[in-house]
Amino acid sequence: MTPKRTTAKRSTARRTARAKASGRGGRSPAAEKAVASRKARHAAASVRKADRPGGRGRSAPAGARGPRRPPGPKGLGGDQVEGRQAVRELLLAGTRKVREVWVAADQDDAKVLDDIAELALSVGVPVREVTRTKLASAARTEAPQGVLARAAALPEADLDEMLAGVDRGARPFLLLLDGVTDPGNLGALLRSAECAGVTGVVLPRHRAVHVTPTVTKAAAGSIEYLPIALVAGLPTAIRHLQESGVWVVGLDAAGASALFDLDLADRPVALVLGAEGSGLSRLVRERCDVVVHLPLGGRIGSLNVAAAGAVACFDVARKRAAR
């Protein structure tokens, strides 16, 4: 009797070993088929849940998922330019690669768009005519003015390069923005800064707007000519500017003296503007060499940051021009 039991045990062990080798873990073919069927039903249910708008539940298996969304833009941005003046300056500047220009074929005042299309073709940029509806659906601003361009992102400038020559008498005129988050304000500030002769702009890398399509449109091409640097923190950047010989002037409604009273003609200067509403942050204010205000003669107690920045930039420009 003992030999028979031993033979039976060996036979069972061989069947188990063959089953494990075939990947069934000892299950019979029928059991393996049932397990496979349950897995298929579970995968299908997971896909249905993942496809529901706002649906919850387990996500679909990796093979059933759609492509992952690309990460958000990093750095300065500026890869989509909208608005006629902004696109025209992008093409004229030639400082970065322009991949294509879209123009609306059914725009009422098509003459201006035809001129932009001819300019694009003259510099080797492909032009694509689309309907006004299609262009509006691709645009990221409310009024792209019948034209948009896709280009390489703006390159980040280096802060040290903005300070080149200070030790030899150069007088850089920098604009630092402390947490400005409204793209319309940033675009208007960049436009005013470029027209006033600002030589470089410094933005915080975090908690501030960078160059979005709304910024490019409001800036009206100024981003093509203004070096823009991103820094980890403005307080550290301010300390670096001061060590390099730059006088840092903060603009705030609570400043002790008036900007108009400062002598800014003969020195490198950095003008610091605060965020909408909150103004300069505490640490930035403490790091500035001086904090000044704009004298106001009306009953309203403040200007928005774009308007205040324009006045301040041109006051500095006037004093430097009179040197």
C-alpha positions as CSV (number, residue, x, y, z in Angstrom):
1,M,0.0,0.0,0.0
2,T,2.8,2.4,0.8
3,P,4.3,2.3,-2.7
4,K,0.9,3.2,-4.3
5,R,0.5,6.3,-2.0
6,T,4.1,7.4,-2.8
7,T,3.4,7.0,-6.6
8,A,0.2,9.1,-6.2
9,K,2.0,11.8,-4.4
10,R,4.7,11.9,-7.0
11,S,2.1,12.1,-9.8
12,T,0.3,15.1,-8.0
13,A,3.6,16.9,-7.5
14,R,4.5,16.5,-11.2
15,R,1.1,17.9,-12.2
16,T,1.6,20.9,-9.8
17,A,5.1,21.5,-11.1
18,R,3.8,21.5,-14.8
19,A,1.0,23.8,-13.8
20,K,3.4,26.3,-12.1
21,A,5.7,26.1,-15.1
22,S,2.8,27.0,-17.4
23,G,1.9,30.0,-15.2
24,R,-1.4,28.6,-13.8
25,G,-0.1,28.3,-10.3
26,G,-1.8,24.9,-9.9
27,R,-5.2,25.9,-11.3
28,S,-7.0,23.7,-13.7
29,P,-7.6,25.0,-17.3
30,A,-11.3,25.7,-16.5
31,A,-10.3,27.6,-13.3
32,E,-7.7,29.5,-15.3
33,K,-10.3,30.5,-17.9
34,A,-12.7,31.8,-15.3
35,V,-10.0,33.9,-13.7
36,A,-9.1,35.4,-17.1
37,S,-12.7,36.2,-17.7
38,R,-13.0,38.0,-14.4
39,K,-9.9,40.0,-15.1
40,A,-11.3,41.0,-18.5
41,R,-14.6,42.1,-17.0
42,H,-12.8,44.1,-14.3
43,A,-10.5,45.8,-16.9
44,A,-13.5,46.8,-19.0
45,A,-15.4,48.2,-16.0
46,S,-12.3,50.2,-15.0
47,V,-12.1,51.7,-18.5
48,R,-15.7,52.7,-18.4
49,K,-15.3,54.4,-15.1
50,A,-12.2,56.3,-16.2
51,D,-14.0,57.5,-19.3
52,R,-17.0,59.0,-17.4
53,P,-16.8,62.8,-17.2
54,G,-15.8,63.5,-13.6
55,G,-16.2,59.8,-12.8
56,R,-14.4,58.2,-9.9
57,G,-13.1,54.8,-9.2
58,R,-10.1,52.9,-10.2
59,S,-8.3,54.1,-13.2
60,A,-8.0,52.0,-16.3
61,P,-5.1,49.7,-16.8
62,A,-2.0,51.3,-18.3
63,G,-2.7,49.8,-21.8
64,A,-6.2,51.2,-21.8
65,R,-5.4,54.8,-20.8
66,G,-5.1,57.6,-23.2
67,P,-1.9,59.6,-23.6
68,R,-0.8,61.6,-20.6
69,R,-1.2,65.4,-20.8
70,P,2.1,67.1,-21.3
71,P,3.4,69.1,-18.4
72,G,2.7,72.8,-18.2
73,P,5.0,75.3,-19.8
74,K,8.2,76.1,-17.9
75,G,10.5,79.0,-18.1
76,L,9.4,82.3,-19.6
77,G,6.9,81.0,-22.2
78,G,6.0,83.2,-25.1
79,D,5.7,80.3,-27.6
80,Q,2.3,81.5,-28.8
81,V,2.1,85.2,-29.9
82,E,-1.2,86.8,-30.7
83,G,-2.2,90.3,-31.9
84,R,-1.0,92.2,-35.0
85,Q,1.6,94.4,-33.4
86,A,3.1,91.5,-31.4
87,V,3.3,89.2,-34.4
88,R,4.8,91.9,-36.6
89,E,7.5,92.6,-34.1
90,L,8.2,88.9,-33.6
91,L,8.8,88.6,-37.4
92,L,10.9,91.9,-37.6
93,A,13.1,91.1,-34.6
94,G,14.2,87.8,-35.9
95,T,15.6,86.8,-32.5
96,R,13.9,83.5,-32.2
97,K,12.5,80.8,-34.6
98,V,8.9,81.3,-35.8
99,R,7.3,78.0,-36.8
100,E,4.2,79.3,-38.5
101,V,1.7,82.2,-38.7
102,W,-2.0,81.8,-38.9
103,V,-4.2,84.5,-40.4
104,A,-7.9,84.7,-40.6
105,A,-9.0,84.6,-44.3
106,D,-12.4,86.1,-43.6
107,Q,-11.4,89.1,-41.5
108,D,-13.0,92.4,-42.4
109,D,-9.8,94.5,-42.5
110,A,-7.7,92.0,-44.3
111,K,-5.1,94.5,-45.7
112,V,-3.2,94.6,-42.4
113,L,-3.2,90.8,-42.2
114,D,-2.1,90.5,-45.8
115,D,0.9,92.7,-44.9
116,I,1.8,90.5,-42.0
117,A,1.5,87.4,-44.2
118,E,3.8,88.9,-46.8
119,L,6.3,89.8,-44.1
120,A,6.2,86.2,-42.8
121,L,6.7,84.8,-46.2
122,S,9.6,87.2,-46.9
123,V,11.5,85.8,-43.9
124,G,10.7,82.2,-44.7
125,V,7.9,81.6,-42.2
126,P,5.0,79.4,-43.4
127,V,1.6,81.1,-43.5
128,R,-1.7,79.3,-43.0
129,E,-5.0,80.8,-43.9
130,V,-7.8,79.6,-41.6
131,T,-11.4,80.7,-40.9
132,R,-12.0,83.3,-38.2
133,T,-13.7,80.6,-36.2
134,K,-10.8,78.2,-36.3
135,L,-8.3,80.9,-35.4
136,A,-10.5,82.0,-32.5
137,S,-10.6,78.4,-31.2
138,A,-6.8,78.1,-31.3
139,A,-6.3,81.5,-29.7
140,R,-5.7,81.9,-26.0
141,T,-6.8,85.6,-25.8
142,E,-10.2,87.0,-26.3
143,A,-9.2,89.2,-29.3
144,P,-6.3,87.8,-31.3
145,Q,-7.0,90.4,-34.1
146,G,-7.1,87.8,-36.8
147,V,-3.5,86.6,-36.4
148,L,-1.3,84.4,-34.2
149,A,2.1,82.9,-34.5
150,R,3.8,79.8,-33.0
151,A,7.4,80.3,-32.1
152,A,10.2,79.0,-30.0
153,A,9.9,80.0,-26.3
154,L,11.6,83.1,-25.1
155,P,15.1,82.4,-23.9
156,E,15.8,83.3,-20.2
157,A,18.4,86.1,-19.8
158,D,21.2,85.8,-17.2
159,L,21.1,88.4,-14.4
160,D,24.9,88.7,-14.4
161,E,24.9,89.5,-18.1
162,M,22.5,92.4,-17.3
163,L,25.2,93.7,-14.9
164,A,28.0,93.5,-17.4
165,G,30.2,96.6,-17.4
166,V,28.9,98.2,-14.1
167,D,32.4,98.2,-12.7
168,R,33.5,100.1,-15.9
169,G,30.9,102.8,-15.6
170,A,27.9,101.2,-17.4
171,R,24.5,102.3,-16.1
172,P,22.0,99.5,-16.4
173,F,18.3,100.3,-15.8
174,L,16.5,97.3,-14.5
175,L,12.9,96.6,-13.6
176,L,12.1,94.1,-10.9
177,L,8.5,92.9,-10.4
178,D,7.6,91.5,-7.0
179,G,4.8,88.9,-7.6
180,V,2.8,90.6,-10.4
181,T,0.2,88.0,-11.3
182,D,-2.1,89.8,-13.8
183,P,-1.0,89.1,-17.4
184,G,-2.5,92.3,-18.7
185,N,-0.5,94.4,-16.2
186,L,2.7,92.5,-17.0
187,G,2.3,93.0,-20.7
188,A,1.7,96.8,-20.2
189,L,4.7,97.1,-17.9
190,L,6.9,95.4,-20.4
191,R,5.7,97.7,-23.2
192,S,6.3,100.8,-21.1
193,A,9.7,99.5,-19.9
194,E,11.0,98.9,-23.4
195,C,9.9,102.3,-24.6
196,A,11.5,104.0,-21.5
197,G,14.9,102.3,-22.2
198,V,14.9,99.6,-19.5
199,T,17.8,97.3,-20.2
200,G,16.5,94.2,-18.4
201,V,13.5,92.8,-16.4
202,V,13.7,90.4,-13.5
203,L,10.8,88.2,-12.5
204,P,10.4,85.7,-9.7
205,R,10.3,82.1,-10.9
206,H,7.4,81.3,-8.7
207,R,4.1,83.0,-7.7
208,A,4.2,85.4,-10.6
209,V,2.9,85.5,-14.1
210,H,5.4,84.9,-16.9
211,V,4.9,85.4,-20.7
212,T,1.5,84.1,-21.6
213,P,-0.3,84.9,-24.9
214,T,-2.2,87.7,-23.1
215,V,1.2,89.1,-22.0
216,T,2.6,88.9,-25.5
217,K,-0.4,90.8,-26.9
218,A,-0.4,93.5,-24.3
219,A,3.4,93.9,-24.6
220,A,3.0,94.6,-28.3
221,G,6.3,93.2,-29.4
222,S,8.5,94.5,-26.5
223,I,9.3,91.0,-25.3
224,E,11.4,90.5,-28.4
225,Y,13.8,93.2,-27.3
226,L,13.8,93.1,-23.5
227,P,16.1,90.6,-21.8
228,I,14.0,88.9,-19.0
229,A,15.6,86.9,-16.2
230,L,13.9,84.5,-13.8
231,V,15.3,84.3,-10.3
232,A,14.5,82.0,-7.4
233,G,13.8,84.9,-5.1
234,L,13.8,88.7,-5.4
235,P,15.4,89.4,-2.0
236,T,18.5,87.4,-3.0
237,A,18.6,89.0,-6.4
238,I,18.4,92.4,-4.8
239,R,21.3,91.7,-2.6
240,H,23.3,90.5,-5.6
241,L,22.5,93.8,-7.5
242,Q,23.6,95.9,-4.5
243,E,26.9,94.0,-4.2
244,S,27.4,94.7,-7.9
245,G,26.9,98.5,-7.4
246,V,23.2,98.9,-8.4
247,W,21.0,101.2,-6.4
248,V,17.7,99.5,-5.7
249,V,14.6,101.7,-5.5
250,G,11.3,100.3,-4.3
251,L,8.1,102.0,-5.4
252,D,5.2,101.9,-2.8
253,A,2.4,104.2,-1.8
254,A,3.8,104.2,1.8
255,G,7.3,105.3,0.7
256,A,8.8,108.1,2.8
257,S,10.0,110.3,-0.1
258,A,8.9,111.0,-3.6
259,L,10.4,109.4,-6.6
260,F,10.6,112.7,-8.4
261,D,13.0,114.0,-5.8
262,L,15.6,111.3,-6.3
263,D,18.7,111.9,-8.4
264,L,18.9,108.8,-10.6
265,A,20.9,110.3,-13.5
266,D,24.4,109.0,-12.9
267,R,24.1,105.6,-11.3
268,P,23.0,102.1,-12.2
269,V,19.4,101.7,-10.9
270,A,16.9,98.9,-10.4
271,L,13.2,99.9,-9.9
272,V,11.1,97.5,-7.9
273,L,7.4,97.3,-8.3
274,G,5.1,95.3,-6.0
275,A,2.1,93.1,-6.7
276,E,-1.4,94.3,-7.4
277,G,-3.1,95.2,-4.1
278,S,-0.5,94.0,-1.6
279,G,2.5,96.0,-3.0
280,L,6.0,95.2,-2.0
281,S,6.5,92.1,0.1
282,R,8.1,92.7,3.5
283,L,11.5,91.2,2.8
284,V,11.8,92.9,-0.6
285,R,10.9,96.2,1.0
286,E,13.5,95.8,3.7
287,R,16.2,94.9,1.1
288,C,15.6,98.0,-1.0
289,D,18.1,100.9,-0.6
290,V,15.2,103.4,-0.6
291,V,11.4,103.1,-0.9
292,V,9.6,106.0,-2.6
293,H,6.1,106.9,-3.6
294,L,4.5,108.7,-6.6
295,P,3.0,112.1,-5.6
296,L,-0.7,112.1,-6.5
297,G,-2.8,115.2,-6.9
298,G,-6.2,113.7,-7.2
299,R,-8.7,112.2,-4.8
300,I,-8.0,108.5,-5.7
301,G,-5.2,107.2,-3.5
302,S,-3.4,104.9,-5.9
303,L,-2.6,103.9,-9.5
304,N,-2.6,100.3,-10.7
305,V,0.9,98.7,-11.0
306,A,1.0,99.1,-14.8
307,A,0.2,102.8,-14.7
308,A,2.5,103.5,-11.7
309,G,5.3,101.5,-13.5
310,A,4.9,103.6,-16.6
311,V,5.2,106.9,-14.7
312,A,8.2,105.7,-12.7
313,C,10.1,104.2,-15.7
314,F,9.7,107.5,-17.7
315,D,10.8,109.6,-14.7
316,V,14.0,107.6,-14.5
317,A,14.4,107.8,-18.3
318,R,13.9,111.6,-18.2
319,K,16.6,112.1,-15.5
320,R,19.1,109.8,-17.3
321,A,18.5,111.6,-20.6
322,A,19.1,115.0,-18.9
323,R,22.5,113.9,-17.6
